Amino acid sequence: MALPELLNLPATAKTDQWWRPKASSLLNILYLVMYVGSLPFARSMSLFALSIITITGVGSFGHFINDWFDIEADKKAGKKNRFARFTPAQKGLLVCAALLLALLPWIFLPFDRVSVMLLGTEFLLLLGYALPPVRTKERIRLAILTDATYAYALPAVLAAHTLFLAAGKA
């Protein structure tokens, strides 16, 4: 795989498919909690930037894992899967980079046991959605429930909880 193709991360992470519908709702929650929590502007901007980084990392991680384990199914369906072109080492590097991107902001973001539990559950749901033998995406009702939880509900609760921690409010 050529380096420019490898570095086209937005296309590989499919940000065009998830950023607007999923991340934008999280951004609205961030704005609201910053306002309600009366966070100072400078603190709000640093928290906002860190949140964007972790949102990008989590979303990319989820799509990378999903595409990695969908290679055969996509091939049978005649669907293009950008992850199919990567070597196993490149796939592992991309997944690890996304995980690092998702977790590094937590060095600076406020967290507690609830935050760790929410973040851990998020990653478990992303893995369970794509990885055999669980692979909830193949069970229609469970797929809908899992997707709604990891894509919307859980990130919304984590985002609000994090900024309420930063504001020092319950």
N, C-alpha and C positions, 0 to 999 in steps of 0.2 A: 504494500500500500504506500503510495507516494505521500510525502509529508504534508503537502497542501490539503490532500483529501483527509488525512488523519486530523488535521487542525481545523477542519470545518465542523467544529463542535456544535454550533447551533443546529445545523442540519442533522447531525448524528444524534443529538439529544432531543430532536423533534420539538424544539422550543416553539415553533410556529403552531403546534397542536395543543400545547398546554399553557403557555405563558399567559395569554390573554384571558382565557376562561378561568383558570385556576389561580394563578398568581395575582391577578387583579383583584379578586375577592379578598385575598389575604392583605393586599395593600390597603384596601378599604378598612379592614379591621385594624391595621396598624395606625392609620390616620385617626380613626375613631378613638382608640385607646390612648393615643398620644394627647388628643384633645381632652378626653374625659379625665385622664390622669394628670393633666396640667404639666406635662413634661416640658422642661426648658427646650428651646429650639435647638441648641447645639447638641444636647443629649439626644433629642429626637432624631436628628440627622445621622448621628453615629449609629444609633440603634436601627434606623431605617436601612442604612448601608449594609450593616451586618446581617440584617434580615433578608435583604435582597440576595446576598451571597449564599446564605443557608437555603433559601427557597430554590435558588438555581441549582445548588448541589443536590438537594433532595430530589427535585424534579428530574434532573439529569440521571441520577443514580437509578431511579425507578424506570426510566425509559431504557437505559443501558441494559439493566437486568432483564427487563421484559423482552427487548429485542434479541438479546443473547440467547434466551431460551425459546424464542419464537423462530429461530433460523429455519429449522426443518418444516415447521407448519407454514411459514411464509413461502418457502420454496415450493411446497406442494400446492399452495393456493395461487402461485404465480405473482406473489407480492414482493416488491423490492424491500430488502432489509439491508441497510447500510452496515450493520454489524457483521454480516456474513463475510464481508471483504477483509475483515481484520484477522490478524493472527491471534492465537490464544493469549500471547503475551500482551498484545495491543489491547485486547478486550479487557484483560485483567488490569492493565494500566489505566484505562478509561474509567472503569468501575471504581478503582481505588482513588483516582483523582476526584471523581464526583463525590465519593464518600468523605474525602478529606475536605473538599470545598463545603460540604454540608456541615461538617463537625467543627472545623477551625473557628468559625465565629463564636462558638460556645465558650471559647476561652475568655471572651469579653462580654458575651450576653449573660444577663442574670439568669440563674437557674436554681432549681431545688429538686427534691425527689420527684415531685409531680412532673416537672419538665423532663427529667431523665426517663420517666415511665412513658410519657407521651411520645418522646422522640424515639425511644426503643420500640414502642408499639408501631410507630410509623414505618420504621425499617422492616420490622417483622411482617407487616401487612404487604409492603412492597415485594418482599421476598416470597411470601406465601402466594401472592397473586400469580407469580411467574414460574416459580421453581416446583418441579415434581418432587415428591409425590403429591403435595398439597395442591398446587396450581389451581387456585380458586377461579381463575378466569375461564376454566372449562366447566364450571358449575354455574348456570345462569343466575340463579337467585343469589348465591354466595358471591358471584362476581360483581353484581350490582351493589350489594352491601359493602363488600371490600373496597370497591372503587370509590363509592361515596364517602367511606370513612377515611381512606388514606389520601384522597384527593381534595376533600373539602372539610369535613367535620374535624378531624384530628388536627390538621394544620391550623384551622381557625382557632381552636381551643388553645393550642400551643402558642400561637402568635399573641392572642389576647393575654394569656397567662404570663408570658414573658414580659410584655410591656407593663402589665399591672405590677409585676415584681419590680421592674425598673422604677415605676412611679411610687412604689411603697404602699400600694393600695390592694385591698382584698378583692 
